[in-house]
Amino acid sequence: GYGSWFPGAKSLVANAMAKIMKANPALYVLRERIRKGLQLFSSDPTEPHLSSQNYGEVFSNQTVWFVDDTNVYRVTIHRTFEGNLSTKPINGAIFIFNPRTGQLYLKVIHTSVWAGQKRLSQLAKWKTAEEVAALVRSLPMEEQPKQIIVTRKGLLDPLEVHMLDFPNITLRASELQLPFQSAMRIEKLGDMILKATEPKMVLFQLYDEWLRSVSSYTAFSRLILILRALHVHPDKAKVLMNPDRSIVTQPHHIWPTLTDEQWVTVEIALKDLILDDYAQRNNVNVSALTQSEIRDIILGAEITPPSQQRQQMAEIDAAANDGGVQTATTTRTTNVHGEEMIVTTTTAYEQTAFQSKTDWRLRAISASNLPLRENHIYVSSVDDDEAAAGGYTFVLPKNVLRQLVRCADLKTQVGALLYGVSPPDNPSVKEVRCVVMPPQHGNHMSVHFPGKLPEHDYLSDYEPLGWLHTAPSETQSLPSGDVATHAKMLERWDAWDGERCVVLSCAFTPGSVSLSSYKLTPQGYNWGIKQSGDVSAVTANPEGYGPMLYEKASLLLSDKFSGFFLVPEGSWNYNFAAVKWSQHMQYSLRLENPRSFYDATHRSQHFLAFADSHGGGGGGAAKRGPAAGEGLDGSAELEADMEDAFA
């Protein structure tokens, strides 16, 4: 090798390369990637990630820093004069916090930093690492940290490059989603950052004077409680921290001045606020949570919501703890011989009323609460790398989404076709202007449209942008049934283009609505058109299905413009009369908001059956109603259930 060329060549080349790599971070990153790719060393860090099990270590005598870069690159979205959406950077900040002393180094990142730069989200990570290294260099040796914990793992590589001069400082990632980004909701910090006219470093004490009476562990727990509550419900959290008018905030303090007893009361109220929000979002009972799960929720650790089974176990235990009180039920019946029988029982045996799985009455009552979810709409974000790769950005008007939620059902999927247009000066943006509700029926896994594309004068100025459907639960991927359905639509309708026609999923999560958008890759299109038979019969993970079949599309919600609906003459919902629906049916459209899922116009058969059953002609309903097995596309079960509902 080169070490034998002349004496000392090996050490000379090694030292020269070390200096070159130190001066050029890109070479260092390249070397690390090659090493990991060749598995020359373990890519797993030697230091375990921070978790709820070991986070007590940060309160040792060593100096530990938390570095949060969530708010470094912030933008506001506004509409230009031409009507397009545009982003504008605003001041951000790096959050460097010492949990033992409560010191916060807040480095304000002025908007001038981003002037003339590209790939700003990636640049923000390197800027954060550079500023952290600069702060470490400016401090005396005894104040430098022995350990730096980053709240987002993407910051590890840039920080590793910039901290080459400090080999004794340990870098760790965190599995806890600590709510440091909520510090921007504190008026004193948020206003100072927004009003800054240049980059600057500011030092704050986040513990105020707490450490005079409590330990740093207690002070950190209190801070996390406050920040988590500010993240969950800012207004309510601020009210809880100011229980009466006598409470004031000192000019040199960040938090209200409370006694230790008052802080205990406030902490309990903040904890209840956090747990109530978690219970509402995950549809669980707070009393079913264990102490370790409560700790994980507050710290931001990933936990699995308690199952319904464990809730039932908790209810049984609670009933046992009530002293074993049992309710006795006495029933009086007469047997076939005319003898009267009196039976007393303490169990619920033979007392549960039969209930159909798809009892439409209960579902109609549940669906009446759907408009309450309009205030909590979440849009699935697209990674920066995916957004930079190109593609269209789809903008959905809020009035259309609200109307669709109001006319949907919690269990059965409801679908619609999307039509829109690009702004004249921005062809990469697709604005949804018209939503067509074709005649349809479906189940919890799929929805069926006629094979004919809708026709109307209002559609002549718009291009097809894909389709949208509701879903009873949220998934982190595009279901295989949707892949097959979308591929068959692209194959059947020549006007549809795979690049600008997407699948929008509107999932009903507990207390909220989650939106996500996907488009098919060429591989996904080829896979989807090969699926034979009914699309709803495609299993969850059929052969060949995987994440390479689709990719996320960028989606935005806007109230700057409104959309409108086109609905068929008559009814759009054929779930109560599936036998009348046909793949080849013809239909005409009119301008109107769609009626709700359980509107009387969709279920005339129910009223006919009701009238016959109360008019002495009980057999009439059976004659007019379709026989079991006559429904198309699996509607026999639906018709059987309708009969059961009026049994």
MIMI-769813 format. One line per 5 residues: number of its first residue (from 0); their letters; for each residue x, y, z of C-alpha. Coordinates in pm, whole numbers, plus 50000, padded with zeros to 5 digits. Example, Ala and Ser with C-alpha at 12.3 -4.5 7.8 and 13.67 -1.06 7.14 Angstrom:
! MIMI-769813
0	as	51230 49550 50780 | 51367 49894 50714
***
This chain:
! MIMI-769813
0	gygsw	50000 50000 50000 | 50090 50370 50005 | 50252 50331 50351 | 50558 50164 50192 | 50615 50431 49928
5	fpgak	50861 50621 50144 | 50911 50632 50523 | 50639 50832 50702 | 50404 50848 50401 | 50117 50677 50581
10	slvan	50099 50920 50873 | 50152 51216 50639 | 49860 51120 50411 | 49637 51038 50710 | 49702 51375 50875
15	amaki	49655 51560 50544 | 49322 51385 50475 | 49202 51455 50832 | 49265 51827 50778 | 49095 51821 50436
20	mkanp	48788 51645 50576 | 48773 51879 50872 | 48774 52180 50641 | 48514 52024 50409 | 48206 51884 50591
25	alyvl	48074 51725 50272 | 48375 51490 50259 | 48319 51394 50622 | 47954 51311 50555 | 48054 51112 50245
30	rerir	48307 50912 50446 | 48048 50833 50716 | 47793 50719 50457 | 48048 50494 50285 | 48145 50346 50621
35	kglql	47784 50272 50711 | 47714 50133 50365 | 48012 49897 50385 | 47925 49814 50746 | 48276 49895 50860
40	fssdp	48130 49982 51198 | 47792 49959 51366 | 47562 50235 51251 | 47378 50222 51586 | 47503 50481 51835
45	tephl	47683 50357 52142 | 47477 50588 52364 | 47115 50472 52410 | 46849 50719 52301 | 46680 50925 52568
50	ssqny	46356 50758 52678 | 46109 50770 52965 | 46312 50494 53134 | 46647 50676 53147 | 46563 51047 53131
55	gevfs	46657 51084 53499 | 47022 51071 53386 | 47005 51428 53255 | 46994 51560 53613 | 47337 51425 53708
60	nqtvw	47633 51652 53787 | 47729 51658 53419 | 47616 51953 53208 | 47352 51837 52958 | 47191 52040 52681
65	fvddt	46868 51982 52495 | 46880 52123 52140 | 46548 52174 51960 | 46548 52302 51599 | 46172 52276 51537
70	nvyrv	46125 52653 51513 | 46445 52743 51326 | 46285 52768 50982 | 45931 52908 51007 | 45713 53041 50727
75	tihrt	45380 53214 50686 | 45149 53116 50402 | 44971 53402 50228 | 44787 53459 49902 | 44949 53670 49632
80	fegnl	44770 53935 49426 | 44724 53677 49149 | 44550 53444 49393 | 44831 53189 49445 | 44962 53058 49776
85	stkpi	45311 53176 49866 | 45539 53114 50165 | 45742 53382 50338 | 46008 53304 50603 | 45970 53467 50944
90	ngaif	46208 53488 51238 | 46284 53159 51411 | 46493 53043 51704 | 46718 52761 51825 | 46617 52628 52165
95	ifnpr	46922 52523 52375 | 46818 52426 52726 | 47000 52303 53037 | 46749 52093 53236 | 46953 52100 53556
100	tgqly	46986 52478 53589 | 46691 52595 53378 | 46913 52812 53156 | 46777 52868 52807 | 47012 52987 52532
105	lkvih	46772 53125 52271 | 46947 53197 51942 | 46722 53413 51722 | 46753 53325 51352 | 46666 53635 51152
110	tsvwa	46497 53602 50812 | 46803 53757 50645 | 46980 53422 50700 | 46759 53259 50433 | 46799 53532 50168
115	gqkrl	46907 53385 49834 | 46929 53029 49974 | 46763 52708 49852 | 46657 52385 50028 | 46595 52588 50340
120	sqlak	46468 52306 50562 | 46795 52117 50505 | 46995 52435 50549 | 46819 52498 50882 | 46969 52178 51029
125	wktae	47322 52278 50930 | 47264 52631 51055 | 47149 52492 51391 | 47456 52269 51420 | 47683 52562 51330
130	evaal	47528 52788 51596 | 47547 52517 51865 | 47917 52462 51789 | 47977 52839 51798 | 47807 52863 52139
135	vrslp	48018 52578 52278 | 48337 52749 52154 | 48239 53077 52318 | 48191 52921 52663 | 48470 52847 52913
140	meeqp	48568 52483 52953 | 48378 52432 53280 | 48048 52556 53128 | 48068 52346 52813 | 47821 52055 52802
145	kqiiv	47933 51696 52842 | 47628 51571 52654 | 47400 51718 52386 | 47055 51562 52329 | 46877 51653 52004
150	trkgl	46499 51636 51991 | 46496 51549 51618 | 46724 51274 51488 | 46786 51454 51158 | 47007 51701 51346
155	ldple	47258 51432 51454 | 47462 51416 51133 | 47514 51794 51090 | 47594 51830 51459 | 47843 51544 51442
160	vhmld	48028 51724 51162 | 48043 52059 51342 | 48141 51907 51677 | 48457 51736 51547 | 48666 51974 51760
165	fpnit	48491 51845 52073 | 48535 51467 52074 | 48454 51446 52447 | 48099 51578 52402 | 47848 51295 52360
170	lrase	47570 51339 52105 | 47240 51157 52167 | 46900 51138 52005 | 46572 51134 52193 | 46275 50901 52161
175	lqlpf	46067 51151 52360 | 45869 51412 52169 | 45948 51686 52422 | 45723 51991 52368 | 45996 52256 52353
180	qsamr	45843 52402 52036 | 45552 52524 52251 | 45785 52782 52405 | 45697 53000 52106 | 45346 53032 52253
185	ieklg	45490 53222 52551 | 45428 53589 52471 | 45758 53708 52616 | 45962 53470 52397 | 45740 53474 52088
190	dmilk	45718 53855 52068 | 46092 53897 52123 | 46169 53655 51838 | 45923 53808 51592 | 46035 54166 51663
195	atepk	46408 54092 51634 | 46582 54288 51359 | 46905 54086 51355 | 47039 53747 51470 | 47116 53750 51842
200	mvlfq	47167 53520 52140 | 46943 53574 52444 | 46973 53402 52784 | 46656 53318 52983 | 46588 53135 53310
205	lydew	46291 52904 53243 | 46268 52791 53606 | 46224 53149 53738 | 46299 53099 54109 | 46161 52745 54141
210	lrsvs	46497 52589 54236 | 46488 52768 54572 | 46217 52529 54692 | 46215 52229 54455 | 46472 52005 54286
215	sytaf	46570 52039 53922 | 46386 51710 53850 | 46059 51858 53984 | 46119 52188 53804 | 46181 52008 53471
220	srlil	45865 51798 53518 | 45665 52115 53590 | 45808 52285 53279 | 45721 51984 53057 | 45366 51983 53200
225	ilral	45324 52354 53119 | 45469 52326 52766 | 45266 52012 52688 | 44946 52184 52806 | 45031 52491 52594
230	hvhpd	45071 52257 52297 | 44737 52084 52362 | 44521 52385 52451 | 44708 52720 52477 | 44419 52936 52597
235	kakvl	44296 52694 52862 | 44650 52631 52990 | 44707 53004 53039 | 44380 53034 53230 | 44476 52743 53457
240	mnpdr	44811 52907 53540 | 44633 53228 53647 | 44362 53095 53881 | 44264 53442 54015 | 44333 53811 53962
245	sivtq	44580 53834 54248 | 44831 53622 54055 | 45091 53836 53879 | 45394 53766 53659 | 45708 53950 53768
250	phhiw	45878 54156 53493 | 46193 53942 53515 | 45996 53614 53528 | 45836 53404 53253 | 45571 53219 53457
255	ptltd	45316 53351 53711 | 45440 53381 54070 | 45272 53099 54266 | 45337 52931 54599 | 45439 52563 54609
260	eqwvt	45084 52466 54715 | 44933 52663 54428 | 45177 52503 54185 | 45066 52156 54299 | 44703 52246 54223
265	veial	44798 52394 53883 | 45010 52088 53792 | 44717 51854 53863 | 44486 52069 53648 | 44741 52076 53362
270	kdlil	44786 51700 53384 | 44408 51649 53362 | 44395 51880 53058 | 44665 51675 52879 | 44508 51339 52964
275	ddyaq	44157 51451 52865 | 44290 51556 52524 | 44470 51221 52481 | 44160 51028 52588 | 43941 51221 52343
280	rnnvn	44180 51171 52049 | 44231 50799 52115 | 43881 50718 52240 | 43998 50572 52572 | 43902 50618 52935
285	vsalt	44147 50817 53149 | 44089 50582 53443 | 44220 50293 53231 | 44566 50454 53201 | 44845 50329 53425
290	qseir	45094 50562 53597 | 45372 50466 53355 | 45145 50540 53058 | 45051 50879 53206 | 45421 50957 53243
295	diilg	45489 50852 52883 | 45200 51066 52752 | 45327 51377 52932 | 45689 51319 52824 | 45585 51245 52466
300	aeitp	45687 50879 52442 | 45518 50659 52182 | 45262 50434 52353 | 44980 50214 52230 | 44639 50335 52349
305	psqqr	44479 50096 52598 | 44249 49845 52435 | 43877 49814 52494 | 43946 49486 52668 | 44159 49653 52933
310	qqmae	43891 49915 52988 | 43645 49635 53057 | 43895 49478 53299 | 43924 49810 53481 | 43544 49834 53505
315	idaaa	43526 49481 53649 | 43794 49566 53906 | 43609 49885 53997 | 43288 49690 54044 | 43471 49442 54270
320	ndggv	43612 49727 54476 | 43263 49867 54534 | 43202 49594 54789 | 43064 49333 54556 | 42728 49505 54512
325	qtatt	42514 49311 54265 | 42189 49407 54100 | 41915 49148 54121 | 41657 49127 53842 | 41322 48955 53896
330	trttn	41114 48846 53597 | 40760 48702 53598 | 40673 48472 53307 | 40411 48211 53220 | 40501 47875 53066
335	vhgee	40302 47679 52806 | 40095 47508 53079 | 39975 47841 53216 | 40187 47815 53529 | 40336 48142 53652
340	mivtt	40714 48144 53709 | 40915 48403 53903 | 41291 48405 53838 | 41546 48622 54020 | 41898 48653 53875
345	ttaye	42204 48869 53947 | 42363 48826 53603 | 42280 48981 53267 | 42204 48640 53116 | 41940 48664 52841
350	qtafq	41886 49034 52916 | 42092 49180 52631 | 41877 49296 52341 | 41980 49181 51995 | 42145 49452 51791
355	sktdw	42235 49434 51423 | 42596 49508 51330 | 42484 49773 51085 | 42188 49914 51274 | 42128 50223 51066
360	rlrai	41933 50406 51338 | 42227 50416 51578 | 42462 50504 51295 | 42236 50791 51191 | 42249 50931 51545
365	sasnl	42629 50897 51548 | 42658 51064 51208 | 42466 51367 51338 | 42777 51453 51544 | 43008 51461 51243
370	plren	42989 51843 51199 | 43157 51878 51541 | 43476 51739 51387 | 43508 52028 51140 | 43704 52231 51395
375	hiyvs	43980 51968 51414 | 44108 51895 51064 | 44458 51754 51021 | 44641 51732 50688 | 44911 51469 50646
380	svddd	45239 51644 50571 | 45479 51559 50288 | 45853 51527 50358 | 46078 51800 50222 | 46261 51550 50001
385	eaaag	45932 51436 49846 | 45814 51794 49795 | 46147 51889 49633 | 46112 51599 49391 | 45838 51786 49207
390	gytfv	45475 51702 49138 | 45158 51901 49186 | 45028 52069 49500 | 44654 52019 49542 | 44445 52285 49721
395	lpknv	44107 52179 49863 | 43857 52451 49968 | 43736 52418 50326 | 43369 52470 50244 | 43373 52158 50024
400	lrqlv	43538 51948 50293 | 43290 52066 50559 | 42992 51982 50340 | 43135 51640 50257 | 43187 51562 50627
405	rcadl	42827 51661 50702 | 42682 51425 50442 | 42910 51128 50526 | 42874 50820 50744 | 43111 50693 51013
410	ktqvg	43127 50336 50877 | 43031 50334 50508 | 43268 50503 50266 | 43136 50801 50068 | 43316 50906 49750
415	allyg	43327 51198 49508 | 43506 51299 49188 | 43727 51609 49193 | 43752 51873 48920 | 43960 52190 48920
420	vsppd	44202 52417 48745 | 44555 52556 48774 | 44614 52929 48833 | 44741 53097 48514 | 45081 53181 48666
425	npsvk	45141 52860 48862 | 45076 52536 48669 | 45219 52322 48953 | 44920 52408 49177 | 44583 52238 49124
430	evrcv	44284 52407 49289 | 43975 52189 49341 | 43673 52394 49233 | 43399 52135 49171 | 43308 51811 49350
435	vmppq	43077 51563 49175 | 42880 51311 49385 | 42793 51029 49141 | 42532 50765 49229 | 42714 50524 49458
440	hgnhm	42704 50253 49719 | 42982 50110 49932 | 43098 49946 50251 | 43371 50010 50510 | 43647 49915 50261
445	svhfp	43542 50057 49924 | 43294 50268 49730 | 43148 50195 49384 | 43088 50453 49107 | 42916 50404 48769
450	gklpe	43144 50346 48471 | 43026 50662 48294 | 43212 50989 48354 | 42987 51277 48465 | 42884 51533 48203
455	hdyls	42774 51892 48270 | 42829 52237 48121 | 43000 52353 48441 | 43270 52084 48400 | 43384 52203 48058
460	dyepl	43623 52460 48207 | 43779 52218 48457 | 44013 51920 48438 | 43973 51596 48639 | 44197 51588 48950
465	gwlht	44111 51244 49088 | 43867 51130 49353 | 43805 51156 49725 | 43655 50913 49972 | 43588 50897 50345
470	apset	43728 50619 50564 | 43617 50492 50907 | 43976 50490 51038 | 44313 50640 50951 | 44591 50440 50784
475	qslps	44953 50540 50735 | 44955 50408 50377 | 44729 50383 50072 | 44514 50067 50111 | 44550 49802 49844
480	gdvat	44181 49840 49750 | 44234 50210 49677 | 44539 50132 49463 | 44336 49889 49253 | 44033 50123 49230
485	hakml	44243 50422 49124 | 44434 50218 48865 | 44109 50091 48710 | 43974 50448 48695 | 44288 50567 48514
490	erwda	44257 50277 48270 | 43882 50323 48211 | 43875 50702 48171 | 44113 50843 47909 | 44069 51200 48037
495	wdger	44237 51104 48364 | 44612 51155 48389 | 44816 50964 48649 | 45029 51266 48745 | 44745 51509 48816
500	cvvls	44478 51266 48937 | 44517 51167 49301 | 44335 50975 49574 | 44229 51191 49870 | 44144 51001 50187
505	caftp	43929 51173 50451 | 43962 50956 50763 | 43741 50997 51069 | 43982 50985 51362 | 43838 51027 51716
510	gsvsl	43705 51382 51744 | 43876 51498 51426 | 43923 51451 51051 | 44256 51353 50891 | 44332 51419 50526
515	ssykl	44598 51250 50314 | 44670 51252 49941 | 44840 50987 49724 | 44923 50929 49360 | 45021 50602 49192
520	tpqgy	45364 50521 49058 | 45389 50342 48720 | 45451 50021 48914 | 45135 50083 49118 | 44929 50142 48803
525	nwgik	45048 49816 48646 | 44980 49626 48968 | 44632 49776 49014 | 44494 49698 48668 | 44600 49332 48706
530	qsgdv	44377 49285 49010 | 44075 49087 48894 | 43724 49070 49034 | 43561 49309 49278 | 43808 49567 49405
535	savta	43667 49549 49759 | 43771 49184 49770 | 44140 49279 49754 | 44292 49176 50086 | 44490 49408 50310
540	npegy	44831 49279 50196 | 44796 49092 49864 | 45095 48962 49674 | 45302 49241 49521 | 45148 49520 49732
545	gpmly	45392 49760 49901 | 45488 50125 49953 | 45661 50137 49612 | 45317 50139 49443 | 45227 50491 49553
550	ekasl	45375 50816 49683 | 45232 51103 49884 | 45109 51417 49708 | 45124 51764 49857 | 44785 51881 49987
555	llsdk	44671 52216 50131 | 44341 52339 50274 | 44224 52691 50192 | 43934 52919 50274 | 44047 53183 50022
560	fsgff	43822 53038 49754 | 43511 52819 49759 | 43407 52512 49566 | 43065 52380 49464 | 42890 52042 49432
565	lvpeg	42714 51872 49142 | 42473 51595 49247 | 42260 51354 49041 | 41891 51414 48977 | 41718 51213 49248
570	swnyn	41950 51046 49500 | 42327 51003 49516 | 42317 50747 49800 | 42217 50399 49685 | 42329 50219 50003
575	faavk	41962 50174 50104 | 41857 50063 49754 | 42163 49890 49611 | 41953 49682 49369 | 41866 50002 49179
580	wsqhm	42232 50083 49125 | 42409 49960 48813 | 42761 49990 48678 | 42616 50107 48345 | 42346 50342 48478
585	qyslr	42293 50683 48317 | 42255 50995 48531 | 42234 51372 48487 | 42368 51634 48726 | 42240 51954 48888
590	lenpr	42402 52226 49098 | 42316 52155 49464 | 42475 52062 49796 | 42445 51686 49861 | 42182 51574 50110
595	sfyda	42299 51392 50424 | 42366 51017 50416 | 42045 50932 50608 | 41818 51186 50438 | 41464 51064 50366
600	thrsq	41512 51092 49989 | 41771 50810 49998 | 41556 50558 50188 | 41203 50572 50054 | 41178 50194 50102
605	hflaf	41188 50247 50480 | 40879 50468 50470 | 40692 50229 50239 | 40767 49938 50473 | 40662 50146 50773
610	adshg	40334 50248 50608 | 40253 49889 50512 | 40334 49753 50858 | 40095 50008 51019 | 39823 49990 50755
615	ggggg	39733 49623 50787 | 39913 49522 50470 | 40221 49369 50620 | 40277 49155 50315 | 40290 49453 50083
620	aakrg	40633 49552 50193 | 40765 49206 50118 | 40617 49219 49767 | 40759 49561 49687 | 41101 49501 49845
625	paage	41360 49298 49651 | 41415 48937 49744 | 41733 48839 49923 | 42007 48760 49674 | 41878 48993 49402
630	gldgs	42120 49279 49488 | 42418 49354 49270 | 42776 49373 49406 | 42702 49213 49741 | 42386 49412 49822
635	aelea	42201 49104 49955 | 42351 49156 50298 | 42249 49522 50287 | 41888 49437 50198 | 41875 49167 50465
640	dmeda	41988 49420 50721 | 41717 49665 50613 | 41458 49395 50671 | 41613 49326 51011 | 41591 49694 51103
645	fa	41214 49688 51052 | 41153 49343 51191
***
